[in-house]
Amino acid sequence: MVDLIESAEAQLVVECGSGTSTLWIAYALRELGHGKVVALEHLPEYAMRTQAVIDDHGLGWFADVRLAPLRKRSTDRGDYLWYDFEPRSLHAAIDVLLVDGPPQDTGRHARYPALPLLRDRLAPGARILCDDTNRRDEKEMIDYWLEDEPRLARQSSPAPDLEVLMLRA
């Protein structure tokens, strides 16, 4: 994840879910000397915990933890519970999208809305890092994304449960 962010020289990372990964992303952005991670978190206690860790490490300039409760969101493939978040609120195009939420127990293909709802905010060449791709729902989600977006291509699989996709320009 850190290598991906650094090699992409990311200005904006959007993380679906928050936690220790938010801290590592903020450190990677600090190493680059620029950028911000916007972490979407639906649980208040996790959002507060992640923000506290970011503040403890003095990385507030590089991280924005947003409380985004789950609400019904519509896509071409149906309705899903996904983050209550307005993509137009982002200050720039997304260079790296980390898809590690919402949790699987919120419904089938719970993470699917990430691409259809954020597609218009992705920068040309954006990377999408998907976690838990060893699970059936995430494998199917990626197949759906590839069907729905012809500019999307598989780039790599750096670990058994991770997959990186790239949005071609």
C-alpha positions as CSV (number, residue, x, y, z in Angstrom):
1,M,0.0,0.0,0.0
2,V,2.7,2.5,0.9
3,D,4.8,1.5,-2.1
4,L,1.7,2.0,-4.3
5,I,1.1,5.5,-2.9
6,E,4.7,6.5,-3.2
7,S,5.1,5.2,-6.8
8,A,1.9,6.9,-7.8
9,E,3.1,10.2,-6.1
10,A,-0.5,10.4,-4.9
11,Q,-2.0,13.8,-4.1
12,L,-5.3,12.3,-2.9
13,V,-6.0,8.9,-1.4
14,V,-9.5,7.9,-0.5
15,E,-9.8,5.0,2.0
16,C,-13.1,3.1,2.4
17,G,-12.8,2.2,6.1
18,S,-10.2,3.6,8.6
19,G,-7.7,2.3,11.1
20,T,-4.0,1.6,11.2
21,S,-3.9,1.8,7.4
22,T,-4.9,5.4,7.6
23,L,-1.8,6.1,9.8
24,W,0.5,4.3,7.3
25,I,-1.0,6.2,4.4
26,A,-0.6,9.6,6.2
27,Y,3.1,8.7,6.9
28,A,3.6,7.8,3.2
29,L,2.1,11.1,2.1
30,R,4.3,12.9,4.6
31,E,7.3,11.2,3.1
32,L,6.2,12.4,-0.3
33,G,5.8,15.9,1.1
34,H,2.3,16.4,-0.1
35,G,-1.1,14.9,-0.3
36,K,-4.0,13.9,1.9
37,V,-5.9,10.7,2.8
38,V,-9.7,11.0,3.2
39,A,-10.8,8.0,5.3
40,L,-14.5,7.2,5.3
41,E,-15.6,5.5,8.5
42,H,-19.2,4.6,9.3
43,L,-18.7,3.8,13.0
44,P,-18.2,6.9,15.3
45,E,-15.9,5.0,17.8
46,Y,-13.6,3.9,15.0
47,A,-13.5,7.4,13.4
48,M,-12.6,8.9,16.8
49,R,-10.0,6.3,17.5
50,T,-8.4,6.7,14.1
51,Q,-8.4,10.5,14.4
52,A,-6.8,10.3,17.8
53,V,-4.0,8.1,16.4
54,I,-3.5,10.5,13.5
55,D,-3.3,13.5,16.0
56,D,-1.0,11.6,18.4
57,H,1.4,11.2,15.5
58,G,1.2,14.8,14.3
59,L,-0.2,13.8,10.9
60,G,-3.4,15.9,10.9
61,W,-2.2,17.8,7.8
62,F,-2.1,14.6,5.8
63,A,-5.3,12.8,7.0
64,D,-9.0,13.6,7.1
65,V,-11.1,11.0,8.9
66,R,-14.7,11.5,8.0
67,L,-17.6,10.0,9.8
68,A,-19.9,8.7,7.0
69,P,-22.7,6.5,8.3
70,L,-24.0,3.8,6.0
71,R,-27.1,4.7,4.0
72,K,-28.9,3.3,1.0
73,R,-27.1,4.1,-2.2
74,S,-28.4,3.2,-5.7
75,T,-26.2,1.8,-8.5
76,D,-26.9,0.2,-11.9
77,R,-26.6,-3.2,-10.1
78,G,-29.0,-2.3,-7.3
79,D,-29.2,-0.7,-3.9
80,Y,-26.5,-1.1,-1.3
81,L,-25.6,0.3,2.2
82,W,-22.6,2.5,1.6
83,Y,-21.0,5.6,3.0
84,D,-23.0,8.8,3.3
85,F,-20.4,10.8,1.5
86,E,-20.5,13.4,-1.2
87,P,-17.7,12.8,-3.7
88,R,-17.9,16.5,-4.9
89,S,-16.6,17.4,-1.4
90,L,-13.1,16.1,-2.4
91,H,-10.6,18.8,-3.2
92,A,-8.9,16.9,-6.1
93,A,-9.2,13.9,-8.2
94,I,-8.5,10.5,-6.5
95,D,-5.1,9.0,-7.3
96,V,-5.4,6.0,-5.1
97,L,-8.6,4.4,-3.9
98,L,-8.3,1.8,-1.1
99,V,-11.4,-0.4,-0.8
100,D,-11.5,-2.1,2.6
101,G,-15.0,-1.3,3.7
102,P,-17.9,-1.4,4.4
103,P,-17.7,-4.7,6.3
104,Q,-18.9,-7.8,4.6
105,D,-21.8,-8.2,7.1
106,T,-23.5,-5.2,5.7
107,G,-24.7,-7.2,2.6
108,R,-23.6,-9.0,-0.5
109,H,-21.0,-7.1,-2.5
110,A,-21.0,-4.4,0.1
111,R,-18.0,-2.7,-1.4
112,Y,-19.2,-2.7,-4.9
113,P,-20.5,0.9,-4.8
114,A,-17.0,2.3,-4.4
115,L,-16.3,2.3,-8.2
116,P,-19.7,3.5,-9.5
117,L,-20.1,6.2,-6.9
118,L,-16.5,7.5,-7.1
119,R,-15.7,6.8,-10.8
120,D,-16.1,10.4,-11.9
121,R,-13.6,11.5,-9.2
122,L,-10.9,9.1,-10.2
123,A,-7.8,10.6,-11.9
124,P,-6.6,9.2,-15.1
125,G,-4.2,6.4,-14.2
126,A,-5.8,6.1,-10.7
127,R,-5.0,2.9,-8.8
128,I,-7.6,0.9,-6.9
129,L,-6.3,-1.3,-4.1
130,C,-8.9,-3.9,-3.0
131,D,-8.5,-5.8,0.2
132,D,-10.0,-9.2,1.0
133,T,-10.0,-10.4,-2.6
134,N,-9.7,-14.0,-1.4
135,R,-13.4,-13.8,-0.6
136,R,-16.1,-14.6,-3.2
137,D,-17.9,-11.2,-2.9
138,E,-14.8,-9.2,-3.6
139,K,-13.8,-11.5,-6.5
140,E,-17.2,-11.0,-8.0
141,M,-17.1,-7.2,-7.2
142,I,-13.9,-6.9,-9.3
143,D,-15.5,-8.8,-12.1
144,Y,-18.5,-6.5,-12.1
145,W,-16.2,-3.5,-12.1
146,L,-14.3,-4.8,-15.1
147,E,-17.6,-5.4,-16.9
148,D,-18.9,-1.9,-16.0
149,E,-15.8,0.1,-16.7
150,P,-13.8,-0.7,-19.9
151,R,-10.9,1.6,-18.9
152,L,-10.3,-0.5,-15.8
153,A,-7.6,-3.2,-15.9
154,R,-6.0,-5.6,-13.4
155,Q,-2.5,-4.4,-12.6
156,S,-1.1,-6.7,-9.9
157,S,-1.9,-9.0,-7.0
158,P,0.8,-8.1,-4.4
159,A,-0.6,-10.6,-1.8
160,P,-3.1,-13.4,-1.8
161,D,-5.9,-11.2,-0.5
162,L,-5.0,-7.9,-2.4
163,E,-5.5,-6.8,-5.9
164,V,-4.5,-3.6,-7.7
165,L,-6.5,-2.3,-10.6
166,M,-5.7,0.8,-12.7
167,L,-8.0,3.2,-14.5
168,R,-6.4,3.7,-17.9
169,A,-6.5,7.3,-19.3
